[in-house]
């Protein structure tokens, strides 16, 4: 991959990562609930979800999802249901549980946090369609494709690690100022509502053609 092409990819990767969406909400929610150090684990899952999407695109399955009405709808509505489930769960989260998690005594396991992040990005056909539209612009068919996909994946991973660190850190600073159960309840409902909004937004997304 030529340097000029990679620089264009690098710029696009920042735009992709910074764009607010379910991933950003998940990162901020993790920072709010667990603090930065532990909450950042969710970013591992989010990146694995992106890499899953990239692999699907690279082997041609992404095109199948985007072109098959049934496959697209199955993936989309699973994603919608999962985001709304996360929203309702966050809205109803017990205050005592939230407090204990912030104290660092107990909380979600790292595996569960990674799985949650992975599902958020992997079960999002918007990501598939977006990568299908963007990735080919940076591919040179006269060079080994596998190496180019590795470079694209590494670039997306780097920018997402940086951006999600910012989202997580921002939310982690907020919970230091939570002084009452009312504050905790309010923020739980804010993030719960954001997950639901993300799910509803995804429900209106349609495949091209």
Buried (B, 14 or more C-beta within 10 A) or exposed (E): BEEEBBEEBEEBBBEBBBEEBBBBBBBBBBBBBBBBEBBBBBBBBBBBBBBBBBEBBBEEBBBEBBEEEEBBBBBBBBBBBBBBEBBBEBBEBEBEBBBEBBEEEEBBEEEEBBBBBBBBBBBBBBBBBBBBEBBEEBBEEEEEEEEBBBBBBEBBBBBBBBBBBBBBBBBBEEBEEBEEEEBBBEBBBBBBBBBBBBBEBBBEBEBEE
